[in-house]
Amino acid sequence: MQREEYVGHALRATGVNEKFNLETMKGGGSDRVMFRIRTASHSFVLVENPVPQKYDNEFNENDSFCYLAKLLENINSPNKLAPAVIHSDLEQYRYIVEDLGDVHLLDLLRAVQADKALTGEETDSGIYGLYEPVLDDLILIQSRLRDT
């Protein structure tokens, strides 16, 4: 199934019956290729990873991501821990996740540091304010998944 055909099928399967556009996104690591799927009322991300890295010759990174996203979805946190997997075709090495936007923690950290450079004021509380909820979530994840 071609990319556009897959996206159309996946969107219809999730109840989204709208025309869509695909926009190439900057990639993360490995050989992943990501596309933002835009409809009139929704935004998702298509991840294609035709050569996923394997771990212990059993699970590849696509399988691992989908598995971990499902586990994290069940943790009660005030923060979004991972994008929900909307649809997957792991035999074809692709899946669609909800779109959480383009802002990364590193972007926020750089903004705090730039503000400090401009004003000359200590803004360590700004840095700690960024990391505190992340560390809280790491503790929450560790405690909830310990017995899984």
KESEPA-90412 format. One record per residue (C-alpha): residue number from 1; x, y, z. Coordinates in steps of 0.001 Angstrom, whole numbers. Example, Ala and Ser with C-alpha at 12.3 -4.5 7.8 and 13.67 -1.06 7.14 Angstrom:
<lumlums>
{nr:1, px:12300, py:-4500, pz:7800}
{nr:2, px:13670, py:-1060, pz:7140}
</lumlums>
This chain:
<lumlums>
{nr:1, px:0, py:0, pz:0}
{nr:2, px:1423, py:3378, pz:-984}
{nr:3, px:1927, py:6116, pz:1613}
{nr:4, px:-1088, py:8268, pz:664}
{nr:5, px:-3328, py:5228, pz:385}
{nr:6, px:-2226, py:4024, pz:3824}
{nr:7, px:-2832, py:7435, pz:5418}
{nr:8, px:-6305, py:7686, pz:3870}
{nr:9, px:-7165, py:4168, pz:5061}
{nr:10, px:-5815, py:4844, pz:8575}
{nr:11, px:-7665, py:8138, pz:8917}
{nr:12, px:-10952, py:6593, pz:7805}
{nr:13, px:-10399, py:3713, pz:10247}
{nr:14, px:-10153, py:6255, pz:13075}
{nr:15, px:-13233, py:8181, pz:11961}
{nr:16, px:-11477, py:11038, pz:10153}
{nr:17, px:-13053, py:11340, pz:6712}
{nr:18, px:-11315, py:14487, pz:5477}
{nr:19, px:-8881, py:15379, pz:2731}
{nr:20, px:-5305, py:15573, pz:3953}
{nr:21, px:-1893, py:16965, pz:3057}
{nr:22, px:1469, py:15439, pz:3914}
{nr:23, px:4366, py:17718, pz:4910}
{nr:24, px:7876, py:16352, pz:5400}
{nr:25, px:9212, py:16966, pz:8909}
{nr:26, px:12756, py:17141, pz:10205}
{nr:27, px:13757, py:13662, pz:11297}
{nr:28, px:14887, py:12473, pz:14644}
{nr:29, px:17290, py:9599, pz:14868}
{nr:30, px:17861, py:6453, pz:12854}
{nr:31, px:16340, py:6163, pz:9389}
{nr:32, px:12915, py:7418, pz:10420}
{nr:33, px:11096, py:9663, pz:8000}
{nr:34, px:8245, py:11714, pz:9429}
{nr:35, px:5370, py:13511, pz:7762}
{nr:36, px:2854, py:15850, pz:9328}
{nr:37, px:-646, py:14882, pz:8234}
{nr:38, px:-2936, py:17899, pz:8137}
{nr:39, px:-6677, py:17810, pz:7625}
{nr:40, px:-9161, py:20626, pz:8074}
{nr:41, px:-9591, py:19770, pz:11760}
{nr:42, px:-6771, py:17360, pz:12758}
{nr:43, px:-3021, py:17020, pz:12741}
{nr:44, px:-1129, py:13729, pz:13069}
{nr:45, px:2381, py:12480, pz:12391}
{nr:46, px:3184, py:9567, pz:10100}
{nr:47, px:6403, py:7779, pz:11032}
{nr:48, px:8029, py:5496, pz:8485}
{nr:49, px:11052, py:3510, pz:9525}
{nr:50, px:11920, py:1008, pz:6798}
{nr:51, px:15128, py:-175, pz:8475}
{nr:52, px:14317, py:-185, pz:12197}
{nr:53, px:17108, py:-1011, pz:14603}
{nr:54, px:16630, py:-4319, pz:16370}
{nr:55, px:17103, py:-4890, pz:20049}
{nr:56, px:18160, py:-8356, pz:21183}
{nr:57, px:17213, py:-9657, pz:17713}
{nr:58, px:13633, py:-9752, pz:18891}
{nr:59, px:12013, py:-6323, pz:18970}
{nr:60, px:12682, py:-3491, pz:16589}
{nr:61, px:12383, py:177, pz:17493}
{nr:62, px:8965, py:530, pz:15821}
{nr:63, px:7510, py:-2284, pz:17933}
{nr:64, px:9190, py:-878, pz:21026}
{nr:65, px:7866, py:2652, pz:20461}
{nr:66, px:4269, py:1455, pz:19997}
{nr:67, px:4513, py:-806, pz:23051}
{nr:68, px:5972, py:1929, pz:25275}
{nr:69, px:3491, py:4544, pz:24041}
{nr:70, px:657, py:2231, pz:25118}
{nr:71, px:2246, py:1667, pz:28544}
{nr:72, px:2789, py:5395, pz:29087}
{nr:73, px:-776, py:6160, pz:28018}
{nr:74, px:-1986, py:4256, pz:31080}
{nr:75, px:64, py:6283, pz:33572}
{nr:76, px:-1901, py:9014, pz:35273}
{nr:77, px:273, py:12098, pz:34798}
{nr:78, px:-746, py:15741, pz:34393}
{nr:79, px:1715, py:15843, pz:31465}
{nr:80, px:1559, py:14074, pz:28124}
{nr:81, px:4228, py:11355, pz:28370}
{nr:82, px:4172, py:10170, pz:24745}
{nr:83, px:2040, py:10693, pz:21672}
{nr:84, px:-799, py:8204, pz:21362}
{nr:85, px:-497, py:5737, pz:18508}
{nr:86, px:-3534, py:6368, pz:16296}
{nr:87, px:-2890, py:3581, pz:13775}
{nr:88, px:-55, py:1213, pz:12987}
{nr:89, px:1031, py:-1111, pz:10211}
{nr:90, px:4190, py:-2494, pz:11743}
{nr:91, px:4582, py:-5096, pz:9000}
{nr:92, px:5088, py:-2135, pz:6647}
{nr:93, px:7232, py:-321, pz:9254}
{nr:94, px:4936, py:2658, pz:9749}
{nr:95, px:2578, py:4123, pz:12282}
{nr:96, px:604, py:7300, pz:12900}
{nr:97, px:718, py:9188, pz:16182}
{nr:98, px:-1020, py:12259, pz:17499}
{nr:99, px:785, py:15505, pz:16744}
{nr:100, px:2218, py:17120, pz:19872}
{nr:101, px:3735, py:20076, pz:18029}
{nr:102, px:7238, py:21276, pz:17243}
{nr:103, px:8491, py:22623, pz:20581}
{nr:104, px:11112, py:20525, pz:22351}
{nr:105, px:12421, py:20805, pz:25898}
{nr:106, px:15775, py:21889, pz:24460}
{nr:107, px:14051, py:24798, pz:22676}
{nr:108, px:12599, py:25990, pz:25977}
{nr:109, px:15928, py:25604, pz:27763}
{nr:110, px:17682, py:27669, pz:25091}
{nr:111, px:15035, py:30389, pz:25427}
{nr:112, px:15591, py:30558, pz:29203}
{nr:113, px:19358, py:30721, pz:28677}
{nr:114, px:18991, py:33429, pz:26008}
{nr:115, px:16822, py:35463, pz:28383}
{nr:116, px:19510, py:35127, pz:31048}
{nr:117, px:22164, py:36318, pz:28584}
{nr:118, px:20063, py:39357, pz:27612}
{nr:119, px:19039, py:40451, pz:31078}
{nr:120, px:22085, py:39312, pz:33023}
{nr:121, px:19704, py:38020, pz:35686}
{nr:122, px:19976, py:34598, pz:37201}
{nr:123, px:17082, py:32527, pz:35936}
{nr:124, px:18004, py:29170, pz:37422}
{nr:125, px:14429, py:28941, pz:38687}
{nr:126, px:13379, py:29032, pz:35035}
{nr:127, px:15672, py:26115, pz:34249}
{nr:128, px:14543, py:24188, pz:37304}
{nr:129, px:10962, py:24990, pz:36397}
{nr:130, px:11490, py:23262, pz:33052}
{nr:131, px:13137, py:20167, pz:34468}
{nr:132, px:11049, py:19704, pz:37610}
{nr:133, px:7947, py:18255, pz:35859}
{nr:134, px:10191, py:16082, pz:33678}
{nr:135, px:11900, py:14618, pz:36734}
{nr:136, px:8549, py:14181, pz:38472}
{nr:137, px:7304, py:12219, pz:35451}
{nr:138, px:10432, py:10059, pz:35367}
{nr:139, px:9848, py:9133, pz:39008}
{nr:140, px:6168, py:8454, pz:38279}
{nr:141, px:7017, py:6273, pz:35282}
{nr:142, px:9619, py:4347, pz:37244}
{nr:143, px:7287, py:3707, pz:40150}
{nr:144, px:4293, py:2713, pz:37984}
{nr:145, px:6194, py:485, pz:35552}
{nr:146, px:8416, py:-1178, pz:38125}
{nr:147, px:6085, py:-4160, pz:38411}
{nr:148, px:5166, py:-4346, pz:34725}
</lumlums>
